[in-house]
């Protein structure tokens, strides 16, 4: 298993980082382009929210299917297929001229949005439990940086080229990444990086089984992970798709002010993913509760500082900026730790299914977040929509994390015992 011990695994991380960076740029670009797209199709906030919700519904429905396929077949090949679908559907959404056609084609971009469980589980077979948080945090840097790249494209490129040509560019990059994954990324045996299998010359093959899939729900930690996921993605979808418009319309920022305000905030947010993963790894070495504790601190402090930022008077731009920087520090702390926790308590052959189930539950509620936010914004204003949805969701997450603390020790020990038993039998 030379690939695991060589620099090749970091090459895989680089390829996957590029995939996530460019995919997130393409996916999140629609938020900064909201004004241009809305003007082109002559639509309101609710209709725009329906565009985003359509893609989220499609990705939600397909999560269980992608999870099952990843646990049954080669994950690298399926990820290449997902990247190809990303490029193709983005091109389609750039071609259509009617609002109905745009809703349909933009919804089709949700097919590849549910492809991440295979990426994370493949990485888990290259890196052991004590490193996964850092690696996931590093990969998730791609999400906010992708949003920042999207902002630059929207503010500096789209006015000249048009938003449709920007989508042609990002779609073409998706096709290029598909080729890089197909020819450059190799599959790794499931469970290879678990510490109990260290030094084994021949790795036993673990195959998907419905019994192990059902056992996911016997891990009581997963109950709370699933429930917090349902609430936890609401804020991200609302901020991603409406915050740009909020700054412009309700706080009076022009394009330059938005870019110079959001760029450092997004960079701090990006760093928060890696910091959260690193803190989670350190805390996990001390106690199995460590990742959950870091996640709990992240959501409660994120809610506090977002409330303070949005409640700041419009003329107090410096105070608003400082509070948003503090929000950006804490918002992403839980994300890499939730993914790592799923793998801390589930067996390798059903990890994609477990992760996909979590994402399915997340998006089952959060798919309607943009539509809900649009409706609240039309009835009241964007500030009310952002604040009410985000703070409520994060407070719910905090209490659900407290519930997970009661069970995570036992579930982690149970998995380690199961892996040790398998290693003895190998």
Helices and strands as residue ranges (DSSP letters): H 2-5, H 8-32, H 34-41, H 45-72, H 75-95, H 99-108, H 110-113, H 116-124, H 129-152, I 153-157, H 158-161, H 163-184, G 195-197, H 210-215, G 216-218, H 220-249, H 255-286, H 290-310, H 317-331, H 333-345, G 348-350, H 351-366, H 369-379, H 382-404, H 408-425
